[in-house]
């Protein structure tokens, strides 16, 4: 295959002016764009190859992602407008859900599912989130030992899985305390296998993976997970037979995401097929727990690293809660400083480190340069290069998100949840969970880092730490 010379690609610091890079902006994004006068031709595998080479040379972070995925043309063609990396690895496990769908079918699903994130539905979830967080904190109390730090990431993952199952599917998994639960084990195994596949370039080839022992294990786990999801859907369908309308259900219990899915009808009165239902349930379960687990874990880490901000958040939360020991929906809007700290964490440690798109139409910039239709472009949230270029951006400074400092900043300068029609449908859910988790943790514990075990960032589907996140926890009186 011919490799285009490097000069056909020019690095552009996109949005750097809007986001006030010199003033220490929150959201510098680095884009590689193809320059029309040097490469003005329809793009093909060669461009993807060049794009990939540059990434490999310039950013070790991108290397993992771009290594082979970008080269699989069949993938690129079937994924217009969607996230290449997650689609690549997840499609066989979560089916064709909202994250992976494209075109009219995506549009139909997005319209049907959006009501599932109305705040009326999200409100009752707060208590369930708080319950899940408390189970986790109780476990931490048991684990605290003098001078021994606790690895949080795994606990937080189980907590967010517990929380999404309870709130979105009214399913009591008890997964934080019951390690024997086969379904939970399978979901956790699938997450791990997806990461392992990404890290093994040979396994990026579907046939090789399909024939490998890991591929067989993966398929077995998928079958188990699907069987369980089907059962949950079947049982709910039975229950709903008598209840038919959402209003009637609501008088008996809180409406959940599954109710919305099962009652969703398009303008022709058509609902989702069984296969579509399963894909959406699985998508929300994966998207809804791994990402928030990453966000919460890194947030607690940032709080541990910066005791002054930790204390300020704690005081804000205590002021808001007064005598109460738990969080309510109305508290969220008052958590001003806490929200700034959350945003600053999402900037420095974006749970979704990369969003990729294949252009479905050419894009022309203000200076006349164009990106051709079909080109894959990627946005690195908080790229390695950007951070090297602007050292001030490495500083944890929540005040970047104060109303004064945010005023005038381009609305696309900070995009942890992406933007546009394919933005994150669960962002409100996620922000609520981050706030509940932080508030309740800070009320119970003082956090400090473990200098012997600093986390090592590793961007997989979500941003993780290679060696976990180890913090010292001190119980507050
Ligand atoms: C801190 C937590 C989260 C972050 C940072 C995050 C970030 C993102 C980003 C960047 C995208 C765009 C991906 C792309 O197009 O390639 C996305 C899409 C999506 N997210 Fe999230 N997410 C989070 C939590 C959640 C939760 C809790 C749910 C569900 C309950 C969820 C469900 C989805 C779905 C279904 C999509 C695909 C939307 C579409 O294409 O129409 N996310 N998320």
Boltz pocket constraint, residues with backbone or C-beta under 6 A from the ligand:
constraints:
  - pocket:
      binder: B
      contacts: [[A, 81], [A, 82], [A, 83], [A, 84], [A, 98], [A, 99], [A, 100], [A, 101], [A, 110], [A, 283], [A, 284], [A, 287], [A, 288], [A, 289], [A, 291], [A, 292], [A, 295], [A, 350], [A, 351], [A, 352], [A, 354], [A, 355], [A, 356], [A, 415], [A, 416], [A, 417], [A, 418], [A, 421], [A, 422], [A, 423], [A, 424], [A, 425], [A, 426], [A, 427], [A, 429], [A, 430], [A, 431]]
      max_distance: 6.0
